């Protein structure tokens, strides 16, 4: 050991270098003097800059606050007054997570458990209002029995008063840093910034590629949109909590590992579709098809619940040409929900609006357009919702194509309702639709006249 390290030699036997790469510290294998086991790791602050020494000391103090926590690397010993300061930690014989990633990359079950453990480690920090700020696979250490998060030298915590934490300068690892750290510095760390780096870490572990740019090639389609959402440039578009991130991962792995059944599988597919849409404006036709097919075999009560929760963008996807083969089945499920009418009366407007998305989609067939209109009419009449009826009127009067016009005319004659009777025939652009409306209006007028005549015949003279 050097002269500066001689005081360490009074307590520990140097067994050779462990690492001198990056960060603030030099790592040495050591044992307690006079013993050969266990082998420990001693980290020396290798930088003499006063700010770096202050950061090193703060790292030790923060980690000591977590001693006894199975998710954070423990500090076994430390001397912050030594020159240079140091601390001692266990030796994690399997190394860091990136070194082990290649061996587990083909086992999605193991990958799932690794991702969950990473989230749980960071959650322990967040629970104490500590944000890591340098998350990467290399900062998770493995042994036969556990995984812990390490290297809190860049972390922020509510008690911190160091100039580094307050300043706008940034450090960290290229490829993992969120854009706000580069443009505005480290001072605004929060859960979303750590989640960005977790997403990059997940990608690096599963792909083996540099995380600077995310590329979907070779990755499970259920997972890639989750990574993209974690790493959204706009901070507000990311997962805002570790719990919501874990929920999305669970849904994705339920599908990937064949665990999901019933509603769980359907919701898992839906989340995957929506995550992909919201992060990349793309979708996988086969995934949308599986969603519809799985939805179609659910019990009616579960189907209706899913329908109640479908956002508008889901309808834009189902109306695309690539998934047209599944559209009739999807509309049939939605019709069942409309007919049951177990939802709040105001939801009829959502039904009509969502059916309009399918009705207006250029790739939707005339048959499916007509059925979408039927669903909207059923919902608006069952709940007697005027705004939904107005939406139906706009759909009816807009029809131009002859085939669709005939199908719509047939539906109008089957669903003879008061709001259809009040449509002005001249507003209808298709002759077949206009004729159907005129027929219904004439029948309604005749019925009124007949009732009036009956009333007149029973009138009592004075």
Residue pairs with C-beta under 8 A, 6 or more apart in sequence:
1 8
1 9
1 14
4 83
4 84
5 44
5 84
7 79
7 82
7 83
8 14
8 42
8 44
8 79
8 82
8 86
9 33
10 33
11 32
11 33
11 77
12 30
12 31
12 32
12 33
12 40
12 42
12 88
13 30
13 31
13 32
13 33
13 34
13 35
14 28
14 29
14 30
15 28
15 29
15 30
15 31
15 39
16 28
16 29
17 26
17 27
17 28
17 29
18 27
18 28
18 29
18 41
19 26
19 27
20 26
20 27
20 46
23 151
23 153
24 45
24 46
24 47
24 52
24 55
24 56
24 59
24 153
25 43
25 44
25 45
25 46
25 56
25 153
26 43
26 44
26 46
27 41
27 42
27 43
27 44
28 41
28 42
28 43
28 44
29 39
29 40
29 41
29 42
29 91
30 39
30 40
30 41
30 42
30 88
31 37
31 38
31 39
31 40
32 40
38 90
38 91
39 91
40 76
40 88
40 89
40 90
40 91
41 88
41 89
41 90
41 91
41 92
42 86
42 87
42 88
43 86
43 87
43 88
43 89
44 84
44 85
44 86
45 52
45 53
45 56
45 84
45 85
45 86
46 84
47 53
47 56
48 84
51 162
51 163
51 164
53 84
53 85
54 162
54 164
55 153
55 154
55 162
55 164
56 85
56 153
57 80
57 85
58 160
58 162
59 151
59 152
59 153
59 155
60 75
60 78
60 80
60 85
60 87
62 130
62 152
62 155
62 157
63 72
63 73
63 74
63 75
63 87
63 152
64 75
64 78
65 128
66 72
66 74
66 124
66 125
66 128
67 74
67 75
68 74
69 124
70 146
70 148
71 117
71 120
71 121
71 123
71 124
71 148
71 149
72 121
72 124
72 125
72 148
72 149
72 150
73 89
73 90
73 141
73 148
73 149
73 150
74 89
74 90
74 148
75 87
75 88
75 89
76 87
76 88
76 89
76 90
77 87
77 88
78 85
78 86
78 87
78 88
79 85
79 86
79 87
80 87
89 150
90 143
92 141
92 142
92 143
92 148
93 143
93 144
94 100
94 141
94 142
94 143
94 144
95 141
95 142
96 137
96 138
96 139
96 140
96 141
96 142
97 114
97 118
97 137
97 138
97 140
97 141
97 142
97 147
97 201
97 205
98 136
98 137
98 138
98 204
98 205
100 142
101 137
101 204
101 205
101 206
101 208
102 208
104 110
104 111
104 114
105 111
105 205
105 206
105 208
108 220
108 253
108 256
108 257
109 257
111 205
111 206
112 249
112 253
112 257
114 147
114 205
115 202
115 205
115 249
116 246
116 249
117 140
117 147
118 140
118 147
118 149
118 198
118 201
118 202
119 198
119 242
119 245
119 246
119 249
121 140
121 147
121 148
121 149
122 132
122 135
122 149
122 194
122 198
122 242
123 242
124 149
125 131
125 132
125 149
125 152
125 155
125 194
126 191
126 194
126 242
128 157
129 157
129 158
130 152
130 155
130 156
130 157
130 158
131 155
131 156
131 157
131 189
131 190
131 191
131 193
131 194
132 139
132 149
132 152
132 154
132 155
132 194
132 197
133 154
133 155
133 156
133 172
133 181
133 186
133 189
133 193
133 194
133 197
134 151
134 153
134 154
134 155
134 171
134 172
134 173
134 176
134 197
135 176
135 194
135 197
135 198
135 200
135 201
136 173
136 176
136 197
136 200
136 201
136 204
137 201
137 204
137 205
139 149
139 150
139 151
140 147
140 148
140 149
140 150
141 147
141 148
141 149
141 150
154 171
154 172
154 186
156 165
156 186
156 189
164 186
165 186
165 187
166 187
167 185
167 186
167 187
168 184
168 185
168 186
168 187
169 185
169 186
170 177
170 181
170 182
170 185
170 186
171 186
172 181
172 186
174 212
175 200
175 204
175 210
175 211
175 212
176 197
176 200
176 201
176 211
177 197
178 192
178 193
178 196
178 197
178 235
179 233
180 188
180 193
180 235
181 193
191 240
191 241
191 242
192 235
192 236
192 238
192 239
192 240
193 235
195 230
195 238
195 239
195 240
195 242
195 245
196 230
196 231
196 232
196 235
196 238
198 230
198 245
199 226
199 227
199 228
199 229
199 230
199 231
199 238
200 211
200 227
200 230
200 231
201 211
202 223
202 226
202 227
202 230
203 209
203 211
203 214
203 219
203 227
203 231
204 210
204 211
206 219
206 223
207 215
207 218
207 219
209 215
214 224
214 227
214 228
214 231
216 224
219 227
220 252
220 256
221 272
221 276
221 284
221 287
222 252
222 253
222 255
222 256
222 268
222 272
222 287
223 249
223 252
223 256
224 276
225 272
225 275
225 276
225 278
225 279
225 280
226 245
226 248
226 249
226 252
226 272
226 275
228 275
228 276
228 279
228 280
229 237
229 238
229 239
229 248
229 275
229 278
229 279
230 238
230 239
230 245
231 238
232 238
232 279
237 278
237 279
239 245
239 248
248 271
248 275
251 260
251 264
251 267
251 268
251 271
251 272
252 268
252 271
252 272
253 259
254 260
254 264
254 265
254 268
255 265
255 268
255 269
255 272
260 268
262 298
262 302
263 298
263 302
263 305
263 306
265 294
266 291
266 294
266 295
266 298
266 302
266 306
267 306
269 287
269 290
269 291
269 294
270 291
270 306
270 310
270 314
272 287
273 283
273 284
273 287
273 288
273 291
273 314
273 317
274 311
274 313
274 314
276 282
276 283
276 284
276 287
277 283
277 313
277 317
278 313
283 317
283 320
285 320
285 322
285 323
288 317
288 318
288 322
288 323
288 326
289 323
289 325
289 326
292 318
292 323
292 326
292 327
292 329
292 330
292 333
293 326
293 329
295 303
295 306
295 330
295 333
296 303
296 329
296 330
296 332
296 333
298 306
300 336
300 340
303 333
303 336
303 337
304 336
304 337
304 340
304 342
304 343
307 333
307 334
307 337
308 337
308 343
308 347
310 354
312 353
312 354
312 357
315 354
315 357
315 358
316 357
316 361
317 323
318 326
318 327
318 330
318 358
319 327
319 357
319 358
319 361
319 363
319 364
320 361
320 363
321 363
324 363
324 364
324 365
324 368
327 358
327 364
327 365
327 368
328 367
328 368
328 371
331 358
331 368
331 371
331 372
331 375
332 371
334 351
334 354
334 355
334 375
335 371
335 374
335 375
335 378
337 343
337 351
338 351
338 375
338 378
338 379
338 382
339 378
339 382
341 379
341 382
341 383
345 383
345 384
345 385
346 383
346 385
347 379
347 383
348 379
348 380
348 382
348 383
348 385
348 388
349 385
349 387
349 388
349 391
351 375
351 376
351 379
351 380
351 388
352 376
352 379
352 380
352 385
352 387
352 388
352 391
352 392
353 391
355 372
355 373
355 375
355 376
355 379
355 395
356 372
356 376
356 391
356 394
356 395
358 364
358 368
358 369
358 372
359 369
359 372
359 373
359 376
359 395
364 372
366 401
366 403
366 404
366 407
367 407
369 404
369 407
370 404
370 407
370 408
370 410
370 411
373 392
373 395
373 396
373 408
373 411
374 411
374 415
376 388
376 391
376 392
376 395
377 392
377 411
377 415
377 417
377 420
378 415
379 385
379 388
380 388
380 389
380 391
380 392
380 419
381 389
381 415
381 417
381 419
389 419
392 419
393 419
393 423
396 408
396 412
396 420
396 423
396 428
396 433
396 437
397 423
397 427
397 428
397 429
397 433
398 429
399 405
399 408
399 428
399 429
399 430
399 433
400 429
400 430
401 430
402 430
402 432
404 430
405 430
405 431
405 432
405 433
406 432
408 430
408 432
408 433
408 436
409 432
409 433
409 435
409 436
410 436
412 420
412 433
412 436
412 437
412 440
413 436
413 439
413 440
416 440
416 443
418 444
420 437
420 440
421 437
421 440
421 441
421 444
422 441
423 437
423 441
425 434
425 437
425 438
425 441
426 434
428 434
428 437
